[in-house]
Amino acid sequence: MTEYLVPTKNTEAKIHKLRIKLDDAYKESIELGAGCFKKGDGEKEVRKHIEKALSNYRWRLMEIMKLQMTENEMN
């Protein structure tokens, strides 16, 4: 017998929290890309900060997509 998970408020809350984190990560990546660096930072340092922010953004986006796919499969 197969058991199916029922979407719960907990799943919706997780998606909502991840969306907020995603927004924060996006804003952070924009700010970093806009030049929020100390004078004298080298190109390597700037690239490292931008890549880290974009990596966080991508990771959070993937988490949201996974949760949404799980929720869609439950429906």
Secondary structure in CASP SS format (residue, H / E / C, confidence):
PFRMAT SS
TARGET T0000
AUTHOR 0000-0000-0000
METHOD secondary structure of the structure
MODEL  1
M C 1.00
T C 1.00
E C 1.00
Y C 1.00
L C 1.00
V C 1.00
P C 1.00
T C 1.00
K H 1.00
N H 1.00
T H 1.00
E H 1.00
A H 1.00
K H 1.00
I H 1.00
H H 1.00
K H 1.00
L H 1.00
R H 1.00
I H 1.00
K H 1.00
L H 1.00
D H 1.00
D H 1.00
A H 1.00
Y H 1.00
K H 1.00
E H 1.00
S H 1.00
I H 1.00
E H 1.00
L H 1.00
G H 1.00
A C 1.00
G C 1.00
C C 1.00
F C 1.00
K C 1.00
K C 1.00
G C 1.00
D C 1.00
G C 1.00
E H 1.00
K H 1.00
E H 1.00
V H 1.00
R H 1.00
K H 1.00
H H 1.00
I H 1.00
E H 1.00
K H 1.00
A H 1.00
L H 1.00
S H 1.00
N H 1.00
Y H 1.00
R H 1.00
W H 1.00
R H 1.00
L H 1.00
M H 1.00
E H 1.00
I H 1.00
M H 1.00
K H 1.00
L H 1.00
Q H 1.00
M H 1.00
T H 1.00
E H 1.00
N H 1.00
E H 1.00
M H 1.00
N C 1.00
END
